Amino acid sequence: MTRLLVVSHPDEVPGEAQIWQALLERGLERLHVRKPGWTDAAVARLLDQVPEKYLSRVVVHHRAALVARYPLGGLHVGYRSLPKVPSGTLNDKKSTLSCSVHSWSEAEDALSSCDYLLLSPVWDSVSKPGYLQNAALREVPPALRGRPVFALGGITEHNVLETMRMGYFGVALLGYFWNEPLRAVERWEALLKILNTV
């Protein structure tokens, strides 16, 4: 499994599908499409711009209907929604179920039914000003080391190695990419080089 995930900007970004494709062409294995407030139809129009060969690497947040309609890589839900995931949503064994969590106890619980987790906020958020780091998340407990828990929140080229040294399986990026969308590919390549030194 990859060590580096990208989460989409929650709002519309000019040329977003083309940026996604450029990242996928350069080896991005998991792109999380998180568009709260959008309709399924609006998200579908965006997915329609992604070449079908890459859809298996795309995960949608909270949109089980789109997982049924497209050959997507998986479904992502919030921790409180986990018990409500409809049975049979992930018909394909290649599809994953992932979850957002905000504490170690939620992480331990969610790992019993999810393929991987996004845990936040590890650092002060880049995309949500005022959403401050949770100091309790700065060190992965021994029982969760090596488990598929990805750090989210404030990850940049300046702290990615420190984040990995805290014991996280990998990192998920959002604000660092989307606060300057035209630099997303450049930032992707820089982070890959940094992570390849680990």
N, C-alpha and C positions, 0 to 999 in steps of 0.2 A: 504494500500500500504506500502511496505517496506520503511525503512529509510536509507538503505545501499545498494548501487549498486557497481558492479565491472565492469571496462572496461578492455578489453583484451590488452595485449601488441600489438603494431602495427606490430612488426616483429615476426619471428618464435621463439618459446620458446620450448626447448626440454621437452616432456611430458606434453605439455600444455593442451591437451584434458583431460588427467587424473587429472590434477590440477583442471580444471573446474568441472569435475565430483565430486571430493572430496568436493569442495565448495558447489555445488548444493546439494549434499547429506547432508551437514551440514546446509541447510536452505537458501542458497543464492536464492533470489527470482527473481533477474534481473541481468543477465550477458550480457553485451554489447560486441559484437564481432566487433571490429574495426580493419580492416586490409587494410589500404590504400596501393595501389600498388599491391595488390594481385588480381588474377582473381577470378571470381565467382566460377570456378571449384576448385581452391585451397582452398577457404573458404568452399566449399561444402565437400571436403575431410576431413576437420577438423570437420565440423558438423556431418559427418557420424560416427565419433568416440564417439559422445555424445549419451547416451541412449535416445531413443525416449520419454520416460516419462519425461525427463527434457527439451526437446526442447521448450515447451511452456513458459519457463523462460528465453529463449535466444532471444536477440534482435540483429539484424544485422544492421550495418551502411551502408547506401547508396546502398543497394542491394535488390531492390524490387523483382527481379526475384527469389531470394532465399526465400523470404517471400511467394511467390506463390507456390514454390516447397516443402517447409518443413512446418510442423505445428509449426511455431515459435511464440514467444510472441510479436513480433513487429518489426517495422522499425524505425530507427533513421536517421535523416537528419540534415544537417547544415541549419542555418537560411535562407541563400540565396537560398537554394534548396526547401524550404517549399512550395512555390507556384507551384513548378514543380512536386510534388508527384502525380503520375498517379492515376486518379480516379479508385476506385475499388481495389487498391493495398491491402488494409486491409479488406478482405472479411469477416473474422471472427471477431465477436464482442469482442472476448477476446484479439485480437491483439491490440497493442498500437502503437501510433505514438508519437515519442519523437523528441526533437530538441536541438541542441547546440546553445547557445546564449552567447553574451559577454557584454551585457549592460542591464540595467533595462528596457529601452524602447523596446529593442528586446524581452525581457521576457514578458512584458505586451502584446505585439502584438502576439507573438507565442502561448501564453496560450489560445487564442481564437480558435486555431485549433489543439493543441497538448494535449496529456494526461499528459505529464510531460516534464521538461526541465533540461538540464545540463548547468550550468552557470559557466564560468571560465574566468580568473584565480583568484580564491579567495585568494590563497597563492602562493608563489613562487613554480613553478612546480618541482616535483621530477623527472619526466620523460623527461622533456624538459629543460635542463640547459639554463639559460638566459631568460626563459619565466617567467616574474616577475608578482607578484600579482597586481591586480587593486584595489587600496584603495577604490574606489567608490563602490566596491562589498562587503565591510566588514560589511554592515548593510542592512538587507532586509527592503525595504520600507513597511510601515504599510499596504498598499493596497495589497501587495503580501505575507504577512505573512500567513502561513497556506495553501498557494497554493503549488502545487507540483513542487517546484524549488529545485534542488539538487546542492550543491556546488561541484565544481571540481577544482582540481589544488592544489597540495601540501598538501593534507589531510593525516595526520598520527595520531598515537595514542596520540601524544603530543598536537594536536590542534583540535581534533574531537569535544570535548565538547564545546570549545570556538566557533567553527563553528556553532554548533547547537544553541548556545545562541545568535548568530547573527540573528537568525530568519529563518534559512533555514529549509525546510521540511525534508531534508536528505542530505547525502553525497555520492559522487561517487569516487571510488578509482581506481587509475591506477598505477603510479610509485611506490607507497608504497608497493604494492603487487609484482610487476614484476621486481623491481630492485634486489630482492632476491626470485626468484620463489619457491625455496624449502621451504621457510618460509611462503608462501601465506596462507596455511590453519591455521597455528599458529597465524598469524596476523589477519586473519578473526575472529577467536575465541576470541582473545584479544579485538578487536574492538566491537564485539557483547556484551561482558561483560561491556565494558565502556558505550555503548549506552543504555544498560538495566538499568543504574543508572539514566538516564534522566527521 
